Amino acid sequence: MANTQSNAGTFKSYRWIVCGLLFFATTVNYLDRQVISVLKPILEKEMGWNQIDYSNIVVAFQFAYAVGLLVMGRVIDRIGVRRGFAIATVLWGSASALHGLVYFMDPKWVLELKHGSFLSDVAIFLLYGTSPQTTFILPMSVLAFAAARFYLGVSEAGNFPACIKAVGMWFPKKERALSTGIFNSGANIGAMVAPVLVPWVASQWNWGCAFYTTAALDMIFVAAWLWLYRSPEEHPKVTKEELAFIRSDPPDPPQQKIPWIALLGHRQTWAFAIGKFLTDPIWWLYLFWVPDFLYTRHGLSIKAFGLPLVVIYSMTCFGSVGGGWLSSKLIHSGWTVNASRKTAMLVCALCVVPIILATQVSNLWVAVLLIGLAASAHAGWSANIFTLVSDTVPKQAISSVTGIGGMAGAVGGMFIAKVVGYVLERTHNNYFIPFAMAAAAYLLALLVIHLFLPHLEQMKLEAKRTGQS
């Protein structure tokens, strides 16, 4: 029901408290997924992994994340943001805790994949990309971590569909890029906290406790979310003036049931999905392999990761907010939404290009700044590409389209995980090819988006046929 309460005890801008909740959720979401990359040197040593083993674990997460985005977006559209977000967070918190159980496994437990068995030969080819010649030894810890990462990927997929839908419900178009940039900067904060928190917890107790710690933070968010979140019309802290401001955009057409497959017939869905497919993998590259780059290229230990990664993700926080601010500022200055979004995305795309030099410099901090610039540009890009969905898609389909695009990005992440694993294993940890891919991805994605949506046209959904004449 609509909010009819007086203004007493209310906030003039409660929507920014909601934005703060979304920021908290995204922070713990990324903290959960970043733990494994910080622990990678320890896990490789204790569990006997190589680069391809690690890439297979990453692929398990990416595949599950792709499936989860497709499912979670639809579920959240159907059951609502409040319940859907809480359920998803409880699930991914329990998945994080399950990682810690692998600590109690004996590293000597292995699975032998013997050449000659059809299933073994298929498994060897899929996991290692080679024709089997001899017996392959697969550590059981790889399978255990892959299973835990799969569960984490499915459940963590609820974060962005829920956040984007909440932004669409709580913010008018003129503020969506900025609010998206703010909550999306939580990804950078989570990635920045991990290299400080995880080594400390691992040194105080053991690496398994790092996963239990992040699971506890997830539960704190669930309690805060259920306490503070309602829809704008139902929230007692929202004034009539703020509600009118939130609803100041022209109304969407009357809501209707939209078959999922019908969304694939629209250019808006494909523009977002292809853009995510081309650029999301680059973020996964930063998230899962930059600590390894610092370890193999510059000889940093796990305890020395902290400051370089804090610098990188501090820069990324500014990029996330700055990218959203830039397009919002251009709109306030009289630019069209189309010109504002694409100009901001072009600036971000150009700022990624210098990362190709990161493998050519010997100075640690020059490399860190180049990676930080590229990562911050990705964050600014992300704030704007997410906002394209709420700009062009009716509210009742926002989470579904976000899920489809996120699934495409996760599929791209699966490909890059295998490519990076094979390239690093065969080039002795030379990162030139992965960083060259990063340099080109955003300009290509912006070209595709512009070809599909030259004017950011609105998605027009046809009314569902009832069979009546």
Buried (B, 14 or more C-beta within 10 A) or exposed (E): EEBEEEEEEBBEEBBBBBBBBBBBBBBBBBBBBBBBBBBBBBBBEEBBBBBBBBBBBBBBBBBBBBBBBBBBBBBBBEEBBBEBBBBBBBBBBBBBBBBBEBBEBEBEEBEEBEEEEEEBBEBBEEBBBEEBEEEBEBBBBBBBBBBBBBBBBBBBBBBBBBBBBBBBBBBBBBBBBBBBBBBBBBBBBBBBBBBBBBBBBBEEEBBBBBBBBBBEBBBEBBEBBEEBBBBBBEBEBBBBEBBEBBEEEEEBEEEEEBEBEBBEEBBBBBBBBBBBBBBBBBBBBBBBBBBBBBBBBBEBEBEBBBEBBBBBBBBBBBBBBBBBBBBBBBBEEEBEBBBBBBBBBBBBBEBBBBBBEBBEBEEBEEBBBBBBBBBBBBBBBBBBBBBBBBBBBBBBBBBBBBBBBBBBBBBBBBEBBBBBBBBBBEEEBBBEEBBEBBBBBBBBBBEBBBEBBEEBBBBEBEEEEEEEE
